Amino acid sequence: MKFEISVDTGMLLTNDKHAETHVYSTNSNVGKVETTQIHSQVLTNQEFWLKKNDGSEKLVSLLDQSVEARINHNISIVSIDNGDTGYYCGYVNHNTKKKKSFDLESIAENFIDNSNFKAYYFLVVFFASIALGFMFDEFIVFAGCFFLGMGGIKLALFLKRFSLYQQLEVLVEPQLKELMGLQVMITPEEVQQHPAVEIS
């Protein structure tokens, strides 16, 4: 999987955060007793406008990630793209001299979920199991191979996710370190000279 890293640097114009609560239930049976558990998960989402060095503006939307910056802070936000899907993976706040990479493990998982790896591995195991089942003319051989293969798929996906995580870490961390030394020169006065035009 090939990745392309891009960086948007500029001044924070707005900063809106809101929380979403997801509530769900799970059922379990223990003997004749059925229990229901209610779970909730709170996700913090953030949206902000970034006035870039070239004068253009960009809306950045982060899901369950956040940038620690105040309005008028200069930041660089890093994104990574594989040609099909892209995710924000970290940022540098040039005013506070702090950098942060987002949850690269989750990003690696998202890249795998949005790819064809799972379907590919499943099809290979399924057809290999059918072939072995026909070769030995036994359903038990098919079933055994299929279940062993499914365990193999879980192992392969785990190894792929780990490899992808390491690859992301090697790409993102040096980029963030390099951005730490960047001198950003956008000031609030420059932004006011070129205000955004609202069209109603």
N, C-alpha and C positions, 0 to 999 in steps of 0.2 A: 504494500500500500504506500503510495507516494503522497507526501504532504507539502503544502505550501503555507508558509507563515506570512502574515501581513500585520502591519502595525499602523494604527491611527493615533496620531499625537495631536493634542490641542488643549483648549481650555474648557472646563466644565461650565456649561451655561445654566443647566437645570439639573435637579437631582430628586427624582421621585422614587420612593420605596413603598411597597405595600406587601402585605402578607396574605397568602392564600392558605386556607385550612382544608385539607382533604380528609374526609371521614369515611371509614369503611368498616365492614364487619367480617369476622371469620367464624365459621361454625366448626365444632368438633364433636365427635361422638366417643364417649367412653362407656362401653357397655350399653346400658339402656338410657344413659343420661346424655342429653344433648346440651352443649353449652355454646353460647354466643358471646364473642368478645368484640367490643367496639374499640377501634384504633383511630388515632388522628395523627396527621402529619402536617406540620406548618412549613410552608415554603416562602422564603423571602425573595421577591422579585424587585428588580430595579430598572428604571428607565431614565436615561439622561441624554441631553443634547451636547455634542462635542463640537466646538468651533475649531476646525483644523487649521494648520499652518497656512494652507493655501487659500483660506477664507471661506471654504465650503463648510457646511454643517452636516453632522451625521447623527442619526438617532441610534443609540445603543440600548438593546434590551437584554438583560441578564436574567436567567431563570435559576433560582436557588443559588445565586452567587451575588456578591456585592462588591462595589468599589468604595473604599474608604477615602472619600475626598469631599471637600466643600466646594461650593460654587466659586468660580474664578481660580481654582487649582488647575495646574497644568498636569495632564496625565497622558500616558501612552498605554493603549489597550492592545493586547496581542490576540490575534485569532489564528486558528489553524484550519485548513481546508484540505480535503482529499479529492476534490473535483466534484463530488456529489453532495457532501454535507460539510458544514463548517461550524465551529464552536469557538467562543471566546475562552482563552486558556490562561490569562493572567494580565497583570497591569503593573505600571510603575507610577507612583504619585511623585512628580518631580519637586513639588513644594515640601513635602514631608520626607523625601528621600527614602520612601518605603516601596518595596516590591512584593508582589504576592502572585503565586501561581494558583489557579483554581484547582479543583479536584480532578487531577489528570487521570486517576483511576476510573472515575465515572465517565470522563470524556472517552477513554479507551473503550469502555463498555458500550457507550452510545455509538461509537464508530462501528463496533462489531454488530450491534443490534440493527443498524441501518445498512449493513452490507449483506452479501449473499453467503457469508461463511457458513452460517447454521444450515441453510437449505442445501448447500453443496455437500457438507459433511454428512447430513442425513441421507441424501440420495446415494452417495458412495456406499455408506453402510447398508442401506436397504437393498441395493442391487447386488452388492457383494454377498449379502446373506442369502438372497434368492438363488444366486448362482451356486453357492456352496450347498444349499438345501437341495437343489436339483441334482448336483453332482453325487451326493450321498443318498439321494432319494429318501430323505428323512426330514420330517417337520421339526423334530427336536434339534437338528443341526441348524436349520434356519433360525429357530427361536433363540438358540444359544448364541449363535453368531450375531443376531440382531441385538440382543441385550448386551453382549460384550461390546459390540460396536457403539451402542448408545453411551456406555461408560467411556469408551474411547473418545466419543465426540465431546463429552464433558471435559475430559482431560485436554483434548486438543484446543477447545475454546478457552480453557483456563490458561494454557501456555500461550495462545495467541494474544489474549488480553494482557498477560504479563509482558510479553514481548512488545506489544503496542504501547503499553504504559512506559516501558523503558525508552522506547523510541521517542515518545512525546517529551519525556523528561530531558533527553539529550538535545532535543530541538528547542524547547521552550526556555529552560533555565539559562543557557548562555545568552539568549536573546534578551531576557529580562535584565541580566547583569550588564549587558552592553547598553541597554536603555538607561540604566542608572546614571551613566556618565554623560548622557545627552543634556545639553543646555537648551531649554525651551524658552523662547522669548516672547510669547504672547502675553499681553497685559490687558486688563479690563478696558483701558483707554482705547487700545487698538480695536477691541470688539465694538465699542460704542461708535467708533468712526465708520464702521461698516455694519449697521444693525440689520437684522433679518427683516425681510419684507413679508408682511402677512397678507395673504390674498383671501378675501371673504366672498 
